[in-house]
Amino acid sequence: MQQNYGPEGSVLMSAALADFALTALFAGTGIILGFACGFSGPLAVVSYVMFLPLVCVGSVAAARNLQANKTGRLFREGRPFQR
């Protein structure tokens, strides 16, 4: 990861992965709550509200991922991506 993204890109990619993990937590919680209550009643409202932070945190994660990719391209300066 250091060869492809550099030090700054590695930090951004790690932050994006942490945000994606938080997004998965919100998604899982919302889906489990939704199925537990049959998507009706007051618990369903909590389930639907869980999707708002999912969208917000997921958008931040996607933006950080794009930043990491751009930083990696600038760090490599034309060298190919290492696998």
Secondary structure, DSSP 8 states (H G I E B T S, - for coil): -HHHHHHHHHHHHHHHHHHHHHHHHHHHHHHHHHHHHTT-SHHHHHHHHTHHHHHHHHHHHHHHHHHHHHHHHHHHTT-----
